[in-house]
């Protein structure tokens, strides 16, 4: 049986791509918040303490474009917009949970707020 070859450039590219999206302030927190079910914009803003409307809107657009979150318009009246995880976003949750556990065990706590006061 032939050993699987390691291709550092491919691995580095994949990690860069993943952390380019997930490493942005708030993206992981937004995804983790949506794992509990669909939320409207105002509900999500209240749940993600410290995020501004403009940053939340930008991050939701990015997460939607990446296929991790989905914007749904529910017919009214009144018309309601809700956000939910896609199957790809749901598949990411165990990985984020493992990453959070690792960070709790191995990284120093340098702030009282996950977002560090950004956005």
C-alpha positions as CSV (number, residue, x, y, z in Angstrom):
1,X,0.0,0.0,0.0
2,X,1.5,3.3,-1.0
3,X,1.8,6.0,1.7
4,X,-0.2,9.1,1.2
5,X,2.0,12.0,0.1
6,X,1.9,15.3,1.9
7,X,1.6,18.4,-0.2
8,X,2.5,21.4,1.9
9,X,1.4,24.0,-0.6
10,X,-2.1,22.4,-0.9
11,X,-2.4,22.1,2.9
12,X,-1.2,25.7,3.4
13,X,-3.6,27.0,0.8
14,X,-6.6,25.2,2.3
15,X,-5.7,26.5,5.8
16,X,-5.2,30.0,4.5
17,X,-8.6,29.8,2.8
18,X,-10.3,28.5,5.9
19,X,-8.7,30.9,8.3
20,X,-9.1,33.8,5.9
21,X,-12.9,33.4,6.4
22,X,-13.1,32.0,9.9
23,X,-10.3,34.1,11.3
24,X,-12.2,37.3,10.7
25,X,-13.6,38.9,13.9
26,X,-17.1,37.6,14.7
27,X,-17.5,35.0,12.0
28,X,-16.9,32.0,14.3
29,X,-19.2,33.6,17.0
30,X,-22.0,34.2,14.4
31,X,-21.8,30.6,13.1
32,X,-21.8,29.2,16.7
33,X,-24.8,31.3,17.5
34,X,-26.7,30.1,14.4
35,X,-26.1,26.5,15.4
36,X,-29.0,26.8,17.8
37,X,-31.5,27.6,15.0
38,X,-32.5,30.4,12.7
39,X,-32.4,34.0,13.9
40,X,-33.5,37.3,12.6
41,X,-31.0,40.1,12.2
42,X,-32.0,41.9,15.5
43,X,-32.0,38.6,17.4
44,X,-28.6,37.8,16.1
45,X,-27.3,41.3,16.9
46,X,-28.5,40.9,20.5
47,X,-27.0,37.4,20.8
48,X,-23.6,38.5,19.5
49,X,-22.8,41.1,22.1
50,X,-20.7,44.1,21.0
51,X,-21.1,43.7,17.2
52,X,-22.3,46.7,15.2
53,X,-25.1,46.5,12.6
54,X,-22.8,47.2,9.7
55,X,-20.2,44.6,10.7
56,X,-23.0,42.0,11.3
57,X,-24.4,42.7,7.9
58,X,-21.0,42.4,6.3
59,X,-20.2,39.2,8.1
60,X,-23.5,37.6,7.2
61,X,-23.0,38.4,3.6
62,X,-19.5,36.9,3.7
63,X,-20.8,33.7,5.4
64,X,-23.7,33.4,2.9
65,X,-21.3,33.9,0.0
66,X,-19.1,31.1,1.4
67,X,-22.0,28.8,1.6
68,X,-22.0,28.5,5.4
69,X,-25.1,30.6,6.2
70,X,-28.3,31.2,4.3
71,X,-30.6,34.2,4.3
72,X,-34.2,33.3,4.1
73,X,-37.1,35.8,3.5
74,X,-40.3,34.7,5.1
75,X,-43.4,36.2,3.4
76,X,-45.5,38.5,5.5
77,X,-47.0,40.7,6.4
78,X,-44.7,41.5,8.0
79,X,-41.9,40.2,5.8
80,X,-39.2,38.6,8.0
81,X,-35.6,37.8,7.2
82,X,-33.9,35.0,9.1
83,X,-30.5,33.5,8.9
84,X,-29.7,29.8,9.4
85,X,-26.7,27.5,8.9
86,X,-26.4,25.6,5.6
87,X,-25.5,21.9,5.7
88,X,-21.9,23.1,5.1
89,X,-22.1,25.4,8.1
90,X,-23.6,22.7,10.3
91,X,-20.7,20.4,9.2
92,X,-18.3,23.0,10.5
93,X,-19.7,23.1,14.1
94,X,-17.8,20.1,15.5
95,X,-14.6,21.5,14.2
96,X,-15.3,24.9,15.7
97,X,-16.2,23.2,19.0
98,X,-12.8,21.3,19.0
99,X,-11.0,24.6,18.2
100,X,-12.7,26.4,21.0
101,X,-11.8,23.6,23.4
102,X,-8.2,23.6,22.3
103,X,-8.1,27.4,22.7
104,X,-9.5,27.1,26.2
105,X,-6.8,24.6,27.2
106,X,-3.8,26.1,25.4
107,X,-4.2,29.9,24.8
108,X,-4.1,32.6,27.5
109,X,-7.3,34.5,28.1
110,X,-6.3,38.0,27.0
111,X,-9.7,39.7,26.9
112,X,-13.1,39.5,28.6
113,X,-15.0,39.6,25.3
114,X,-14.4,37.2,22.5
115,X,-14.8,40.0,19.9
116,X,-12.2,42.1,21.7
117,X,-14.4,45.2,21.3
118,X,-14.1,45.2,17.5
119,X,-17.1,46.1,15.3
